[in-house]
Amino acid sequence: MQRAKLLTLLLLTLALQAQAQIGGQRGFSFLELPNSAKLAALGGINVTAGAHDISMISANPALLNKEMDRQLSLSYIGYLADIKQSSLAYGFSSEKCGRWAASINYLNYGDFVQRDPTGMEQGTFNVNDYTLSLSHAREVEAFTIGATAKVAVSSIAGNKAVGVLADAGAVFKHPEKDFTVGLAFKNVGYQVKAYDGGERQQMPWDAQLGITYKPEHMPVRLSLTAHRLYQFDIVYLDPNAPGQLDENGNEVKEEKKLGDKIARHFVVGTEFIVSKNFQVRAGYNHLRRKELRLDTKAGGAGFSLGAMLRVRNFELNYGSAFFHPSGATHYVTVGTNTSTLLKKKRSS
């Protein structure tokens, strides 16, 4: 217990030392995108709802547990304009080395036409981002402490930027009740190589705190996650946006409201447990809704839906997240336990 308290204090100190900024010139912003169907369906930010889904270690490395041993997960995401994302994660452990997980995340923006200053076509080039990650977690009584080391690369027509980053987290699971508290510090690091001729950018770091609770006699699991904990006011109001006219015909600009400032820090996620082989999920991200809505309408921006279906040794997860009123982004994650597959092959 004492070791767990010291490690948690170390994580808090790390967060206070990091630079607290939102928006602006932050590199590798793709690291903030959810890369699995479950995480997307729960609102895109969640540090406590791990269970046996190995893909959730991208949300919090402390979610890595014994149920994820030899779990293999493959995710595919299709964005608008032929932008595609895929990720692979695998968990493993040994008596000497402890519990580990390795993952790859790849984002391809497609091919672009390259032109000279006069507009003449000179061929095509591609743009992509990817990360290589290695995670480790240890249990200390009811606590789990985890960390992820990763290398992030962004490439535009062969011109690369490279960053070295780390995630750190802690999870407390109640020994008797289905109650979990999680804390995670995401993407703390340094850009070791900038684009040619460019300046080094800050990393998209974040501090997140959340809880997940399932009432004893209800088939539902509820999650509430707070993010951007290092800065209270994350509301941006466009100074050039037209205001409303008052009764005297004077323009009145929109003002920041306390309730909106608080709500933008929270993401709500829900899992409806129909059976052990089927679940329905839903989430709401207030910051996403406020920032990505249109002036005239918001549509489904900020909302997300999903489901899990388990068939024999395979688990299929689907998520649909509305980033913008124009439509939804679709996520598909397939997971399986490789040890079960190997046993079947040997027996046959």
N, C-alpha and C positions, 0 to 999 in steps of 0.2 A: 504494500500500500504506500509506503514511504517513497519507494522508487517511482511509482506512478505519479505521485504528487510533484516530485522533482522534475520529471520529464514534462509534465503539463506546464509547470512554471517556466521551463526552458522554451517551450513553444510560444507561450504568451510573450516572453521577452523578445523572441525573434520577430513576432508580429509588430511590436512597438518600435523596433529598430528599422523596419522597412518603411519606405516612403509611401505616404498615403495620398494617392491621386487616383481619380477616375477620369477616363476619357483622355483626350490629348494624344500625345505621341507615345503610345504604348505598342511595343512590338509583339508579334506572335499572338494576335488577338484570337486566332483560331483555337487556342488552348482553352478558351472559355466556352466553346460549343460543346453540348452534350454529345457523346460518341456512342451511345447505346440506346436501345429502345426503351428500356426500363427507366433510365435517368431522364430521357426526354418526356416520357409519359407522366412523370411525377413533377413536371415543371421546369426541368433542366438543371436544378440545383438541389442536392439532397446528400447529406453526410451520414445518414443513419440507417437507411433501408437497404442493407446489403444482402442478408440471407445467404444463399449459396451462389448468387450471380457474380461470377468473377469479373464481369465487365464493370461492376460498381467500384472497383478499386481506383478508377480514374476520378471518382468523386471524393474518396477518402481512403488513403492506404490502410488506415486502421480497421477498415471493414474486412480485410483479408483474414479469413478464419479457416478452421479445419474442414468445413463443408465445401470449401473451394479447392481442396487438394485434387489435382488432376482434372480440374474443370477446364474445358476449352470453350471459348466464346468467339464468335465471328459476327461482326456487325456491318451493315451496309446502309448508307443514308443517301437519298437522292434529293438534292436541292434544286432550285430553279436554275435555268440557263445551263443545263448539263454539268453543273458542279456536283461532284460525287465525293463521298467520304467513306472510308472503310477502316475497320480496326480489328485487331486480333489480340486476345489475352489468354494466358495459360497460367494456372497455379500449380505449384509443386512444393514438396517439403521433404526433409530428411531429419533424422535424429541429431546429426552433427551440425548441420547448417541452419536448421529451423525452417520457417515457412516463407516462401518466396512466390513472386509472380512476375512474369515478363509480358510486355505488351508493345504493340506497334499501332500507330495511328497515322493514316495517310489521307490527305485531302487534295483532290485534283480539280483545278479550276478550268481545265480544258485547253484547247489550242486557240491562239490568237494570231491575227494577221500582223506581220511586221512590215512597217513602211519607213521609207527614208523621209527627210525633212520636206521633200517636194510632194509626198503622198504616193510615191511609186511603191508597189508591192515588192517585198524582198523575201517572201517566204512566210513561215509560221514559227511561233515559239510557244512554249508551254509554261504554266505557272502551277506550282504545287507546294504544299507544306507537309511535313511529317515529323513524328517524334518516336524515339526509342526509349522505353522506360523499364526500370527494374525496381520492384517493390519488395519490402521486407516488413514483417510484423511479428510482434511478440506479445504474449498474454501475461498479464500480471494480475492474478486473482480475477476480479470482475472487469478489469480494464484491459484494453488492447491498445498498444502503441505501434504506429506504423509510419513508414517513410518511403518516398519514391524519389529516385534520382532519374533524370531524363535529359536527353539531348534533343533540342528542337531545331529544325532546319526549314527555312523559307527560301524558295528558289524562283526567280523570275528570269527566264531566258538564259539559264546557266549562272546567273549572278546570285550568289547565296549569302544569306545571313544566318548565323549560328548562335544559339543560346544554350546555356547550361542552367538547368532549373531543378527545383526540388519541391515536393509536397510533404507535409508532415501532419499527422493527425492522431487523435485519441478518441476512443469509444468506450463508454461504460454501458454494460448490459446487466440489467437487474437479474440476480440469480434465480428469482422465482416468477416474476411477472414479465410479460412481453413489453418491456419498456427499455428504450435505448436513447442515450445522449451522445452526441458526437461533436467533435471540434476539429476543424481542418484549416490549414494554411496552405494555399494553393499558389503554385508558380512563382515561388521566391527564387530569384536567380539573377543572372548577368548575361548580357549579350556579348559574347567573346569575339564575334566577327560581325561587323555591319556590312550592309550593301556597299559596293564600291562607290566612293565619293560621298557616302552618307554618314550621319552621326549615329552613335549607339543609342538605342531606345530603351525605355524602361520596360520591365516585364509586367504582364497583366496579372499581378498578384491579387489575392483576395483572402479575407478571413471569414470563415463561415461557422455557424453554430446551429445545431438542430436537435430535434427530438422526434422519436417515432414511438407511438403507443397503440396497442390493440386492447380495447376493453375486453374483459374476460368472457362475456357472453354475447359479443357482437362480432359478426363476420366482416369486420372492417379494420384496417390498419391506417392510422392517421399520422401524417408527418408535417412538421412545421420547421422551416429552415430560414435562418437570418443570414444575410450576406452583406458585403461591403461594411463590415463592422468598424473599420478604421475611420469612417467619415460619415457623420450623421446626415448632412444635407447633400443628397445626390440628385436633386431636382434641377433640371436645366429648362429654362424658359427662353425661347427665342426672342431677343430684344427687337427684332424686325417684324415679328408677327403682329398683325393688326389686332387691336383690342376691341372691346364692345363699347357702344355709345350709351352714355347715361341719359337721363331725362332731359338734360340741358344740351345734348348733342356733343358733349365732350368725350374724347376717347379715354377709356379706362383699361389699362394694361392688366393682364392676368397676374395675380400675386401667388406666391408660394403659400401652401397651407400645411399646418402641422400634421394633420392626418395623412396627407399624401406623402410627406417626408418619411413618416414611419412606415407606411404600407409598402413603399418601394423597396424596403429592405427584406421583405418576407416573401417566401414561396410556399405554397400549400400543396401537399400531395396526398392522395387517397388510394388505397388498395382494397377493393371489394373481393373478399375471399369466397368465391362460389364453392370451390372444392380445392383439394390439394393439387389438382391437375388443371385448374382453370381460375384465372383471376382477371378482374377488370380494373383499370387504373385511370386516374384523372389528376390533373394538376392545374395550378394557376400561378402565373408569375406577373406580379403587378408592375414591376419595373419594365418588363418587356412590353406589356400592353401600353403603358404610357409613352414609351419612347418610340415604338414602331407603329402606332396608330396613325391614320390620316387625319387631316384637319376636319374633314366632314364626317368620318365614321371610323370605328375601331374594328368592326367585324369580330372575328374570333381571336384577334391578336392577344397573346398572353395565356390562352387556354391550351390544354393538351389532353390527349386521350390515349389509351393503350390497352393491351390485353396480353395475357400469358396463357399458352396452351402447352401442356406436357403430354407427349405421345411416346410411350415406351422410354427409351433412353435419351430422347431428344426433347429440348425445351425451346419452343418458338415464342419469341417476344415481338410484339408490334407496338409502335408508338407513332402518334401523329401530333406534331406540334405546330401551332399557328404563330409564326413569327410576324406575320403581316396580314392585313385584310385580303390581300390578293390570293392567298391560298395556304395550304399546309405543307410541311416537310414530313416525309415518311421515313420511318426507321424500322429496320428488321434486324433482329439479333437471334442467332441460333446457338444454343449451348448444349454441351453433352459432357458426360464423365468418361474420359478416355480409359480409365481402368476397367469399367464395365464392358466397353467395346473389346478390349484386349482379352478379357476373360471369355467372352463369347467366341472369339476367333480361336483361342486355344482349345476350348471344349469341342468346337466343330472339327 
